[in-house]
Amino acid sequence: GNARATPDVLLSGDKTVGTAETVNSATALSLDTLVSELTTGGTGLAMTLADGVVGQIKIITMVVDGGGTATLTPATFANGTTIAFDDVNDTVMLLYATTIGWVVISNSGATIS
């Protein structure tokens, strides 16, 4: 066959599929997953996001709202300092760009400050 080594595969058949991580405690979000799905308890959830590689995309979404706000502080953030996720469906898509860091491409419901 024509088998080739394909590390970091994003395309799977006819679908664009990115791996997801589940986040329910204070942590650094993974740079190795496309999606981070947030679950909060009754208290706030503090997260960080290290610098990525140029052209990298990261999607963060709140899937369970236990009452607390999930606050993300990217290491280098073009649009401000933090992104707060208060409600289920709050979702941002970020792009990592040269020198300016993570840039918000799309924001649905999250608070950027």
C-alpha positions as CSV (number, residue, x, y, z in Angstrom):
1,G,0.0,0.0,0.0
2,N,0.9,3.7,0.1
3,A,1.0,3.9,3.9
4,R,2.8,7.1,5.1
5,A,3.7,8.2,8.5
6,T,1.3,11.0,9.4
7,P,1.8,12.4,12.8
8,D,-0.5,15.3,13.9
9,V,-3.3,14.2,11.5
10,L,-6.1,16.7,11.3
11,L,-8.1,15.4,8.4
12,S,-9.9,12.1,8.7
13,G,-11.6,10.9,5.6
14,D,-14.0,13.6,4.4
15,K,-14.3,15.2,7.8
16,T,-12.2,17.9,9.5
17,V,-11.9,16.5,13.0
18,G,-9.8,17.9,15.9
19,T,-9.1,16.2,19.1
20,A,-10.7,17.6,22.3
21,E,-9.7,17.7,25.9
22,T,-12.0,17.9,28.9
23,V,-11.1,20.7,31.4
24,N,-12.7,20.7,34.8
25,S,-9.9,22.0,37.1
26,A,-7.4,24.9,37.1
27,T,-4.9,24.0,34.4
28,A,-2.9,25.0,31.4
29,L,-4.9,24.2,28.2
30,S,-3.3,21.7,25.9
31,L,-1.6,23.0,22.8
32,D,-1.9,19.5,21.3
33,T,-5.7,19.5,21.0
34,L,-7.9,21.7,18.8
35,V,-10.7,21.9,21.2
36,S,-10.9,22.5,25.0
37,E,-14.3,21.7,26.6
38,L,-14.8,23.5,29.9
39,T,-16.9,22.3,32.9
40,T,-17.1,24.5,35.9
41,G,-18.2,23.7,39.4
42,G,-19.6,26.3,41.9
43,T,-16.4,28.2,42.0
44,G,-14.3,29.9,39.4
45,L,-11.9,28.0,37.1
46,A,-8.6,29.6,36.2
47,M,-6.8,28.5,33.0
48,T,-3.7,29.5,31.1
49,L,-2.8,29.1,27.4
50,A,0.9,29.1,26.5
51,D,2.1,30.6,23.2
52,G,1.3,28.4,20.2
53,V,2.9,28.1,16.8
54,V,2.1,30.6,14.0
55,G,-1.1,29.5,12.2
56,Q,-2.3,27.4,15.1
57,I,-6.0,27.4,15.9
58,K,-7.5,26.8,19.3
59,I,-11.2,26.5,20.1
60,I,-12.5,26.8,23.7
61,T,-16.1,26.2,24.7
62,M,-18.1,25.8,27.9
63,V,-20.1,22.6,27.9
64,V,-21.2,22.5,31.5
65,D,-21.9,25.5,33.8
66,G,-21.8,24.5,37.4
67,G,-22.1,28.2,38.5
68,G,-18.6,29.4,38.4
69,T,-16.9,31.4,35.7
70,A,-14.0,29.9,33.7
71,T,-11.3,32.5,33.1
72,L,-8.6,32.0,30.5
73,T,-5.4,34.0,30.6
74,P,-3.3,33.5,27.4
75,A,0.4,34.1,27.7
76,T,0.3,36.5,24.8
77,F,-3.1,37.8,23.9
78,A,-3.7,40.4,21.1
79,N,-7.2,41.3,22.3
80,G,-6.7,42.0,25.9
81,T,-5.7,40.0,29.0
82,T,-8.5,37.4,29.8
83,I,-11.4,35.6,28.3
84,A,-14.3,34.7,30.7
85,F,-16.8,31.9,30.0
86,D,-19.9,32.3,32.1
87,D,-22.5,30.2,30.4
88,V,-22.9,27.0,28.4
89,N,-22.2,27.6,24.7
90,D,-19.8,30.5,25.4
91,T,-17.1,29.7,22.7
92,V,-14.1,31.4,21.3
93,M,-11.9,30.5,18.3
94,L,-8.3,31.8,18.5
95,L,-5.5,32.0,16.0
96,Y,-1.8,32.2,17.0
97,A,0.0,34.9,15.0
98,T,3.5,36.2,14.8
99,T,4.5,38.7,17.5
100,I,0.9,39.5,18.6
101,G,0.1,36.0,20.0
102,W,-3.4,34.6,20.3
103,V,-6.0,36.6,18.3
104,V,-9.8,36.1,18.6
105,I,-11.2,35.0,15.3
106,S,-14.7,34.4,16.6
107,N,-16.5,34.9,19.9
108,S,-19.9,33.7,20.9
109,G,-20.9,34.8,24.4
110,A,-17.5,35.0,26.1
111,T,-16.3,38.2,27.7
112,I,-12.9,39.5,26.5
113,S,-11.2,42.0,28.7
